[in-house]
């Protein structure tokens, strides 16, 4: 260990934190499809239900509209942009919720609830779109979704008022590629809508804003330590729900400005009854703090019952693993510092008087946003950042790792995964998440381009030169919908003719 630099160790354990930090033997060269990051595939049951899986929750005072608060919840992790022809969508049998506790009693006072409906214009084609899509109401967008938002106000855990905030809004589609969606930003902008109560809403695909290096499992078993710092989430998309809400509608009062935020997903069973299958507030809690036996239980639980997970916070496993592998001393239990970060909020920052310990993001909405956010947030003197809420630019993995290793107990450290920012620049206006990666930007694009210069193309199977024009490509897309129906008809006629011919042959054979 003496030959390994502290920064290298930091990168290794940082990746272990991102990936769950629980499997320290028998794992090599994990690909992103099998890894866990932030809350991507964090529990056994939800990993098999990606449409219901919350990846991350963000809450921050809007940097360009300081009298509003932006809430973002992302779902369906590790979307390959070229994953067609059935591209990505929200589930029709789900309720997607963002829940707000405005008084610190560990019960939601507000719920924003999204529900979705699928629409298909032409069932006789396999295509997601039948031509270039230039607007959300373009008839060439063959598959699309619409959604409603309901605001539910509660008292003592019981619903007392329901309001339809949004009705039949169109979801921004998957970014199929440049030929299909030549100006995707226009589609994104059309999907940003003003709705009831001065709220702004967005639903659609986005670049995954979480950034981390997950390749370190391979490095842990003898790889080149200089390879750290690669953003494994680069190139992947998520489904994003975002609201920008006047802050006074969320907080209890100016005197009590702290709100708690978490998301849940409920899935309908065969009888139409909904059961909670996903829950997420603070990042990394259900990956690293909770052991495997509690992960599914946590996803079905409520914050008011979080006392059952207290031991996991007070005596976490990760510092012990780091001490065992890298000989960095684990802070002594019980970890009251972690209780503040994960369960109560930090005194004089985002803790409500009389707060009931429970896991959720906590945001002090009275702290104004900064135009130069620091990636380490509160640890670097930027009180507008994590763990006071969570901004897109906050490096939560490095922050959480440093805190777990005792930063708040004066055990100063510089641990981190060497990935300090997202690979794509975030937008300066709502919904702030970056545009989704395009299906045109597949990882083999460079190799394909090289093949094309050698005379090999899709149309000749790589055997010679065939050229096509832009007009040819547009004609192909424009005629595909009609061709889909015609193909079905021709197939039916062909099968009928073939069966009839076989019958005639059998009759002829019997006669002779």
LUMMIRO-424599 format. One record per residue (C-alpha): residue in one letter; x, y, z; residue number from 1. Coordinates in steps of 0.1 Angstrom, whole numbers. Example, Ala and Ser with C-alpha at 12.3 -4.5 7.8 and 13.67 -1.06 7.14 Angstrom:
2
  gugu     xx     yy     zz  vovo
     A    123    -45     78     1
     S    137    -11     71     2
//
This chain:
512
  gugu     xx     yy     zz  vovo
     X      0      0      0     1
     X     29     24      5     2
     X     34     27    -32     3
     X     -2     38    -38     4
     X     -8     75    -36     5
     X    -36     89    -14     6
     X    -53    103    -45     7
     X    -52     68    -61     8
     X    -67     52    -30     9
     X    -93     79    -29    10
     X   -103     72    -65    11
     X   -105     35    -58    12
     X   -127     37    -27    13
     X   -147     65    -43    14
     X   -157     41    -71    15
     X   -164     14    -45    16
     X   -188     39    -29    17
     X   -205     46    -62    18
     X   -209     10    -70    19
     X   -223      0    -36    20
     X   -190     -7    -18    21
     X   -203    -41     -8    22
     X   -187    -66    -31    23
     X   -150    -66    -24    24
     X   -141   -100    -38    25
     X   -149   -120    -69    26
     X   -158    -91    -91    27
     X   -138    -79   -121    28
     X   -143    -55   -150    29
     X   -179    -46   -142    30
     X   -196    -29   -171    31
     X   -221     -1   -165    32
     X   -251    -24   -172    33
     X   -242    -45   -141    34
     X   -229    -17   -119    35
     X   -247      5    -94    36
     X   -243     43    -94    37
     X   -260     68    -71    38
     X   -293     50    -70    39
     X   -290     32   -103    40
     X   -301     -5    -98    41
     X   -295     -1    -61    42
     X   -317    -29    -47    43
     X   -324    -65    -59    44
     X   -361    -61    -68    45
     X   -360    -27    -84    46
     X   -330    -36   -106    47
     X   -354    -58   -126    48
     X   -380    -30   -129    49
     X   -360     -1   -145    50
     X   -391     20   -155    51
     X   -399     24   -118    52
     X   -364     28   -106    53
     X   -355     63    -93    54
     X   -319     71   -100    55
     X   -314    106    -84    56
     X   -334    134    -67    57
     X   -323    170    -69    58
     X   -337    201    -51    59
     X   -322    236    -52    60
     X   -332    272    -53    61
     X   -334    281    -90    62
     X   -303    300   -100    63
     X   -321    323   -125    64
     X   -353    326   -105    65
     X   -345    329    -68    66
     X   -381    330    -57    67
     X   -387    295    -70    68
     X   -374    260    -61    69
     X   -365    234    -87    70
     X   -373    197    -80    71
     X   -360    170   -103    72
     X   -364    132   -101    73
     X   -348    109   -126    74
     X   -358     73   -135    75
     X   -349     43   -158    76
     X   -311     42   -155    77
     X   -284     33   -181    78
     X   -304     42   -212    79
     X   -283     34   -243    80
     X   -293     62   -268    81
     X   -294     38   -297    82
     X   -317     13   -278    83
     X   -345     11   -304    84
     X   -368      4   -320    85
     X   -387      4   -287    86
     X   -372     35   -271    87
     X   -376     46   -235    88
     X   -407     57   -217    89
     X   -424     61   -184    90
     X   -446     33   -172    91
     X   -484     36   -177    92
     X   -491     16   -145    93
     X   -471     38   -122    94
     X   -475     68   -100    95
     X   -443     89    -99    96
     X   -443    111    -68    97
     X   -421    139    -55    98
     X   -430    143    -18    99
     X   -424    174      4   100
     X   -422    176     42   101
     X   -425    213     51   102
     X   -425    210     90   103
     X   -399    183     98   104
     X   -423    157    112   105
     X   -412    130     87   106
     X   -446    130     69   107
     X   -454    145     35   108
     X   -474    177     34   109
     X   -474    179     -4   110
     X   -473    153    -31   111
     X   -467    161    -68   112
     X   -479    130    -87   113
     X   -472    122   -124   114
     X   -492     96   -144   115
     X   -486     87   -180   116
     X   -505     74   -211   117
     X   -490     58   -243   118
     X   -502     68   -278   119
     X   -494     51   -311   120
     X   -505     67   -344   121
     X   -497     37   -367   122
     X   -496      1   -354   123
     X   -486    -12   -388   124
     X   -450     -1   -385   125
     X   -422     -9   -362   126
     X   -408     26   -363   127
     X   -408     50   -333   128
     X   -410     78   -358   129
     X   -420     76   -395   130
     X   -401    107   -407   131
     X   -381    136   -394   132
     X   -398    150   -362   133
     X   -398    188   -360   134
     X   -423    194   -333   135
     X   -440    175   -304   136
     X   -473    174   -324   137
     X   -456    162   -356   138
     X   -476    133   -371   139
     X   -442    116   -379   140
     X   -438    110   -341   141
     X   -455     76   -342   142
     X   -451     68   -305   143
     X   -455     94   -278   144
     X   -467     98   -242   145
     X   -488    124   -224   146
     X   -490    130   -187   147
     X   -510    146   -159   148
     X   -498    161   -127   149
     X   -518    161    -95   150
     X   -510    181    -64   151
     X   -522    164    -32   152
     X   -522    183      0   153
     X   -521    163     32   154
     X   -526    168     69   155
     X   -513    142     94   156
     X   -506    118     65   157
     X   -542    120     51   158
     X   -551    137     18   159
     X   -573    168     23   160
     X   -572    185    -11   161
     X   -564    174    -47   162
     X   -557    198    -76   163
     X   -550    190   -113   164
     X   -518    209   -120   165
     X   -512    197   -156   166
     X   -534    178   -180   167
     X   -524    159   -212   168
     X   -490    175   -216   169
     X   -466    158   -242   170
     X   -434    141   -230   171
     X   -402    150   -248   172
     X   -394    119   -268   173
     X   -362     98   -269   174
     X   -335    114   -290   175
     X   -335     88   -317   176
     X   -308    105   -339   177
     X   -300    133   -362   178
     X   -320    120   -391   179
     X   -351    115   -370   180
     X   -349    146   -349   181
     X   -326    171   -366   182
     X   -333    198   -340   183
     X   -339    181   -307   184
     X   -334    212   -286   185
     X   -366    226   -302   186
     X   -385    195   -290   187
     X   -370    199   -255   188
     X   -381    236   -254   189
     X   -416    228   -265   190
     X   -419    203   -236   191
     X   -413    230   -210   192
     X   -447    241   -200   193
     X   -463    267   -177   194
     X   -490    250   -156   195
     X   -514    258   -128   196
     X   -502    279    -98   197
     X   -473    295   -115   198
     X   -455    262   -118   199
     X   -433    252   -147   200
     X   -431    215   -157   201
     X   -410    192   -179   202
     X   -410    155   -185   203
     X   -388    137   -210   204
     X   -354    122   -217   205
     X   -322    138   -205   206
     X   -285    131   -202   207
     X   -278    113   -169   208
     X   -265    142   -148   209
     X   -248    119   -122   210
     X   -210    116   -127   211
     X   -187     89   -113   212
     X   -160     64   -122   213
     X   -173     29   -119   214
     X   -144     12   -136   215
     X   -124     10   -104   216
     X   -135    -25    -96   217
     X   -112    -37   -123   218
     X    -85    -14   -111   219
     X    -88    -27    -76   220
     X    -76    -61    -88   221
     X    -43    -49   -101   222
     X    -51    -26   -130   223
     X    -33      6   -139   224
     X    -41     32   -112   225
     X    -35     60   -137   226
     X    -67     51   -155   227
     X    -90     66   -128   228
     X   -111     96   -136   229
     X   -133     82   -164   230
     X   -170     91   -161   231
     X   -187     57   -166   232
     X   -221     74   -169   233
     X   -210     93   -199   234
     X   -232     87   -229   235
     X   -262     73   -210   236
     X   -296     89   -206   237
     X   -324     89   -180   238
     X   -361     98   -179   239
     X   -364    131   -161   240
     X   -393    148   -143   241
     X   -388    184   -133   242
     X   -409    211   -116   243
     X   -401    248   -109   244
     X   -424    259    -81   245
     X   -428    292    -63   246
     X   -410    286    -31   247
     X   -437    300     -9   248
     X   -459    271    -20   249
     X   -435    245     -7   250
     X   -422    259     27   251
     X   -441    263     59   252
     X   -432    300     63   253
     X   -404    325     59   254
     X   -396    317     95   255
     X   -394    280     88   256
     X   -379    277     53   257
     X   -365    242     54   258
     X   -382    215     33   259
     X   -376    178     30   260
     X   -378    161     -4   261
     X   -379    125    -16   262
     X   -394    106    -45   263
     X   -414     74    -46   264
     X   -428     52    -73   265
     X   -459     31    -69   266
     X   -468      3    -93   267
     X   -503    -11    -99   268
     X   -510    -47    -94   269
     X   -535    -69   -113   270
     X   -564    -54    -92   271
     X   -554    -18    -98   272
     X   -540    -13    -63   273
     X   -507      6    -60   274
     X   -477     -5    -39   275
     X   -446     15    -34   276
     X   -416     -1    -51   277
     X   -390     27    -51   278
     X   -380     54    -27   279
     X   -351     79    -29   280
     X   -340    111    -11   281
     X   -304    114     -2   282
     X   -280     99    -28   283
     X   -261     67    -20   284
     X   -280     58     12   285
     X   -296     27     -1   286
     X   -265     17    -19   287
     X   -238     21      8   288
     X   -255     28     41   289
     X   -281      0     39   290
     X   -269    -36     37   291
     X   -285    -59     11   292
     X   -310    -73     36   293
     X   -326    -39     40   294
     X   -325    -25      5   295
     X   -359    -38     -7   296
     X   -374    -30     26   297
     X   -361      6     24   298
     X   -377     10    -11   299
     X   -411      1      3   300
     X   -407     21     35   301
     X   -418     56     47   302
     X   -396     82     63   303
     X   -416     82     96   304
     X   -404     46    101   305
     X   -367     52     95   306
     X   -357     44    131   307
     X   -355      8    118   308
     X   -324     18     97   309
     X   -307     39    124   310
     X   -280     12    132   311
     X   -270     13     95   312
     X   -262     50     98   313
     X   -246     49    132   314
     X   -222     20    123   315
     X   -219     19     85   316
     X   -200     -9     67   317
     X   -180     12     42   318
     X   -155     28     66   319
     X   -147     -7     79   320
     X   -141    -20     43   321
     X   -118     10     36   322
     X    -99      4     68   323
     X    -95    -33     60   324
     X    -83    -28     25   325
     X    -64      5     25   326
     X    -56      8     63   327
     X    -73     42     66   328
     X    -87     43    101   329
     X   -125     42    103   330
     X   -141     68    126   331
     X   -155     55    158   332
     X   -192     45    161   333
     X   -218     57    168   334
     X   -217     82    139   335
     X   -237    111    151   336
     X   -222    132    123   337
     X   -238    109     97   338
     X   -272    111    115   339
     X   -271    149    109   340
     X   -262    145     72   341
     X   -286    117     64   342
     X   -314    119     90   343
     X   -319    153    107   344
     X   -302    180     87   345
     X   -272    200     99   346
     X   -278    225    128   347
     X   -279    261    117   348
     X   -280    250     81   349
     X   -310    228     72   350
     X   -323    213    105   351
     X   -359    221    116   352
     X   -365    226    153   353
     X   -380    194    167   354
     X   -372    175    135   355
     X   -380    137    135   356
     X   -350    117    123   357
     X   -358    105     88   358
     X   -339    101     55   359
     X   -346    127     28   360
     X   -330    156     11   361
     X   -333    188     32   362
     X   -331    222     16   363
     X   -330    256     33   364
     X   -349    277      8   365
     X   -338    309     24   366
     X   -302    304     13   367
     X   -298    322    -20   368
     X   -281    305    -50   369
     X   -246    314    -61   370
     X   -236    320    -97   371
     X   -203    302    -90   372
     X   -212    269    -73   373
     X   -184    249    -57   374
     X   -186    212    -65   375
     X   -180    202    -28   376
     X   -208    223    -16   377
     X   -210    229     22   378
     X   -176    212     27   379
     X   -160    240      6   380
     X   -180    268     23   381
     X   -208    269     -3   382
     X   -240    266     18   383
     X   -262    265    -13   384
     X   -249    231    -22   385
     X   -251    195     -9   386
     X   -260    184     17   387
     X   -282    215     17   388
     X   -304    202    -10   389
     X   -286    189    -41   390
     X   -276    208    -73   391
     X   -268    191   -106   392
     X   -231    203   -102   393
     X   -226    190    -67   394
     X   -200    162    -66   395
     X   -221    141    -41   396
     X   -198    111    -44   397
     X   -167    130    -32   398
     X   -187    148     -6   399
     X   -203    117      8   400
     X   -171     98      8   401
     X   -152    125     27   402
     X   -180    128     52   403
     X   -181     90     57   404
     X   -144     90     64   405
     X   -148    117     91   406
     X   -145    151     75   407
     X   -171    165     99   408
     X   -152    150    128   409
     X   -120    169    119   410
     X   -106    138    102   411
     X    -96    158     72   412
     X    -92    139     39   413
     X    -91    145      2   414
     X   -109    113    -10   415
     X   -127    112    -43   416
     X   -131     94    -76   417
     X   -113    119    -98   418
     X   -145    127   -118   419
     X   -153    162   -108   420
     X   -180    173   -133   421
     X   -206    159   -157   422
     X   -194    152   -193   423
     X   -221    175   -207   424
     X   -227    211   -197   425
     X   -259    217   -179   426
     X   -284    242   -192   427
     X   -287    277   -177   428
     X   -325    276   -176   429
     X   -352    252   -165   430
     X   -351    221   -165   431
     X   -312    226   -164   432
     X   -305    190   -172   433
     X   -284    185   -204   434
     X   -300    174   -236   435
     X   -301    136   -240   436
     X   -274    118   -259   437
     X   -284    111   -295   438
     X   -288     77   -310   439
     X   -265     90   -337   440
     X   -237     93   -311   441
     X   -232     55   -305   442
     X   -199     44   -292   443
     X   -190     27   -325   444
     X   -195     58   -346   445
     X   -158     64   -352   446
     X   -153     28   -363   447
     X   -183     30   -386   448
     X   -170     62   -402   449
     X   -137     45   -409   450
     X   -155     16   -425   451
     X   -175     39   -448   452
     X   -143     55   -461   453
     X   -132     21   -471   454
     X   -162     16   -493   455
     X   -182     -5   -468   456
     X   -217      7   -459   457
     X   -249     -6   -444   458
     X   -265    -12   -478   459
     X   -238    -35   -492   460
     X   -230    -54   -460   461
     X   -194    -41   -460   462
     X   -185    -55   -494   463
     X   -183    -25   -517   464
     X   -193     11   -524   465
     X   -230     22   -524   466
     X   -239     58   -522   467
     X   -271     74   -509   468
     X   -283    110   -509   469
     X   -301    129   -482   470
     X   -331    129   -505   471
     X   -329     91   -506   472
     X   -328     89   -467   473
     X   -357    113   -463   474
     X   -377     93   -489   475
     X   -370     61   -469   476
     X   -383     76   -437   477
     X   -413     93   -453   478
     X   -425     61   -469   479
     X   -418     37   -440   480
     X   -452     42   -424   481
     X   -471     33   -456   482
     X   -446      6   -463   483
     X   -452     -9   -429   484
     X   -489    -15   -437   485
     X   -481    -26   -472   486
     X   -456    -51   -459   487
     X   -481    -67   -437   488
     X   -506    -70   -466   489
     X   -479    -84   -489   490
     X   -469   -109   -462   491
     X   -504   -121   -457   492
     X   -510   -124   -495   493
     X   -477   -142   -499   494
     X   -485   -167   -471   495
     X   -520   -173   -486   496
     X   -505   -179   -521   497
     X   -479   -202   -506   498
     X   -505   -223   -487   499
     X   -527   -225   -518   500
     X   -498   -236   -540   501
     X   -489   -264   -515   502
     X   -525   -276   -516   503
     X   -525   -277   -554   504
     X   -492   -296   -554   505
     X   -506   -322   -530   506
     X   -538   -326   -551   507
     X   -517   -330   -583   508
     X   -495   -356   -566   509
     X   -525   -377   -554   510
     X   -540   -377   -590   511
     X   -508   -391   -604   512
//
